[in-house]
Amino acid sequence: MEEQPQSNALAAAFPAPPPFWKSFTPENLERISELRATQSEEGSKTHDPAKSLPARLLDLPPELRNLQPPTPPADGIYRCFGDTYNLNEALPSLEDQEIRQLYSPSTSPSGNGKHADRAFILKRIAKSLLLNFLELVGIMSINPKIVRSVPSPDGGPDLEITEYDGKIDDLKTLFINFHHLLNEYRPHQARESLILMMQDQLEKSRAETEGIMKMKAKVEGILEGLGQAKLAEMKNGKLDGDCDNFEEGRDIWDELEKEFG
């Protein structure tokens, strides 16, 4: 009996914020930032962010536990606003939802025929939506009570419905077909987003490597120039003993300081 009001609150159109929002205070955010920085310094030698997910903080105080993302559900099931969802849930077909499919089955990945151009199908549905909306406006402006006969779904006698009701049903069917086609693009969108992220990381790594190589070439050029200059001085008999070696080292550091300082 006590869980029923909470369930209704979670499933409401405008549910109240979850109770753990009170944990997100400036003081708690600063504390957990310090703990993350400390753990990052301690595990910098062993933790590789390129090969594993960021480490979660363990043994946190109760008031800080809600400030980090929860662990992924082990069974793949989670709740959101009172409804249960499955991470591995497959996209149901229009036939399973008892919705009339307006495009060829070969357009769907489950079809056995040649795949049609989905972008072209989406454009056709979008134009049909605009046309049906204009027809609905015309019906409502002339006489919304006009009745028309439609076949019964169970094979019985024809049903009589008003023109605007039938047009609204047509719009609903068009929207569902349009939305279903877009949802079939989700795996492709996820793959392309992952490819873009990996390409961005690769370009950053290449840029960093190129910068390191350029810096290495500069340092080698400076050292080579200084070495040749000192070799020429040694041939002229200008270097003498440890004092001259000390002066050579100081000149090298002065030159490096001017270039990169």
Buried (B, 14 or more C-beta within 10 A) or exposed (E): EEEEEEEEEBEEEEEEEEEEEEBEEEEBEEBBEEBBEEBEEEEEEEEEEEEEEEEEBEEBEEBBBBBBEEEEEEEEEEEEEEEEEEEEEEEEEBEEEEBEBBBEBEBBEEEEEEEBEBEEBBEEBEEBBEEBBEBBEEBEEEEEEEEEEEEEEEEEEEEEBBBBBBBBEBBEBBEBBBEBBEEBEEEEEEEEEEEEEEEEEEEEEEEEEEEEEEEEEEEEEBEEEBEEEBEEBEEEEEBEEEEEEEEBEEEBEEBBEEEEE
